[in-house]
Amino acid sequence: MRTCRASATSPPPLSADEALLQALLAELSAAPDGVSLPKLCKRLGIRMSVLLRTLAYLGDERIGDAHGPGWVRTVEDGERTLAQLTRAGRAVAASLDELRPDA
């Protein structure tokens, strides 16, 4: 069976709210050590279920026949779960910053 894997700079092979993806990448790029999931929900104005689906979409897990792009990961920090950008995610976030007309 053939699988699809996104490169570090290509969009994931699935669909998601582009504005949410950009906002999430921006939040995570501002916090290299990661952001707790509840804090991300509050900052982005979304429910935890939406955040978890979006993190799964941007992570490296397999969803159906496709692997995610591997832009984010979650890590346990004591009792908290943090979301962090991977090296590939930081590259994508930086390229999005360069494309923004107000940057």
Secondary structure in CASP SS format (residue, H / E / C, confidence):
PFRMAT SS
TARGET T0000
AUTHOR 0000-0000-0000
METHOD secondary structure of the structure
MODEL  1
M C 1.00
R C 1.00
T C 1.00
C E 1.00
R E 1.00
A C 1.00
S C 1.00
A C 1.00
T C 1.00
S C 1.00
P C 1.00
P C 1.00
P C 1.00
L C 1.00
S C 1.00
A C 1.00
D C 1.00
E H 1.00
A H 1.00
L H 1.00
L H 1.00
Q H 1.00
A H 1.00
L H 1.00
L H 1.00
A H 1.00
E H 1.00
L H 1.00
S H 1.00
A C 1.00
A C 1.00
P C 1.00
D C 1.00
G C 1.00
V E 1.00
S E 1.00
L H 1.00
P H 1.00
K H 1.00
L H 1.00
C H 1.00
K H 1.00
R H 1.00
L H 1.00
G C 1.00
I C 1.00
R C 1.00
M H 1.00
S H 1.00
V H 1.00
L H 1.00
L H 1.00
R H 1.00
T H 1.00
L H 1.00
A H 1.00
Y H 1.00
L H 1.00
G C 1.00
D C 1.00
E C 1.00
R E 1.00
I E 1.00
G C 1.00
D C 1.00
A E 1.00
H E 1.00
G C 1.00
P C 1.00
G C 1.00
W C 1.00
V E 1.00
R E 1.00
T E 1.00
V E 1.00
E E 1.00
D E 1.00
G C 1.00
E C 1.00
R E 1.00
T E 1.00
L E 1.00
A E 1.00
Q E 1.00
L E 1.00
T C 1.00
R H 1.00
A H 1.00
G H 1.00
R H 1.00
A H 1.00
V H 1.00
A H 1.00
A H 1.00
S H 1.00
L H 1.00
D H 1.00
E H 1.00
L H 1.00
R C 1.00
P C 1.00
D C 1.00
A C 1.00
END
